[in-house]
Amino acid sequence: MIKIKALHLIFLFIALAFVFLTPVVFSDYGISIVNQIAIFIILAISYNLINGVTGQFSLEPNGFVAVGAYVAALLLLGTEAKNDQFFYEGINPLILALYTPSFIVALLAAGICACLLSLFLSFAVFRVRGDYLAIVTLGFGIIIKLLALSFPTFTNGSRGLIDIPNFSNIYFTGGIAIIAVILILNLIYSKFGRAMKAIRDDEDAAEAMGINTFWIKTLAFGTSAFFEGVGGGLLACLLTTVSPEQFDFLLTFQLLIIIVLGGLGSTTGAILGSVLIIGGSEWLRFLDESMNIFGYEIEAMPGFRMVVFSFILILVMLFARKGIMGDKELTYYLKRLGKFLRKNKC
């Protein structure tokens, strides 16, 4: 029987093979969808770390994704491009001086800025729990969007940023998604991950057992923010444009649907949820177009795919109330399958 560590290696090789075969198998449209799925995998597993694994009802992802997107965009845009875009209100000299030709450096800076902001916010955020925590973090996401609108010399206001270099190819998005999954799974299976789960199950009991709950929650919050910032940078360079409207609460709500559908606390579930939500909504796009069913011509109904997609989500959640994977990983179910096969001598 294959051991779990060997299974992890098999999954890694499958993921790497998929990344390298994607340009060969898929069209340009298909590659763009796979890129979006990979970015949302990064965002979903990082959001799941604070919301599902640590059990902190946070509604902040759109704020950190926005920070990462703007930082990466401003670093990658050259002086001439910035002067062309900041023509209305002018540009702050600090923003004009920021530049790096390296995509990796820009992504690291995006992640670090989001992480530092999360560490600063944690002193205020983790003074409350539950619904109050959700309200505080929701307010933070709204504030970030308003700041982007209110300081046009730094962000170009409502006009946003365009002509961002398109560096987010499948090798970057897929490769970083694989690295993010490996790092977050290692964190979850470490002593810090066990402390996060203890806080999720009973924070008071965890504190009574000697766990520094504030430090552990801050660690989860900072790690989540780092990868959300990196995901924001990848998203900016995939879309080649950034505007405040892209980072409203709808983005957080979409990520929340993904991790709840996949199973709160399950990294595998977050990956599966990303594939189903992002890929599924695109696959159902044919429902918006006119169709011929048994000789009857049905006119195009824009938006009908989302009605069908929402109905499917409702059915899934009715029959899988803890999500598709629950709070378990795929390896857990593979182990149970192996025991069943051994027991029945299959």
Beta strands, then each sheet from edge to edge (+ up, - down):
strand 1: 291-293
strand 2: 296-298
sheet 1: 1+ 2-
end
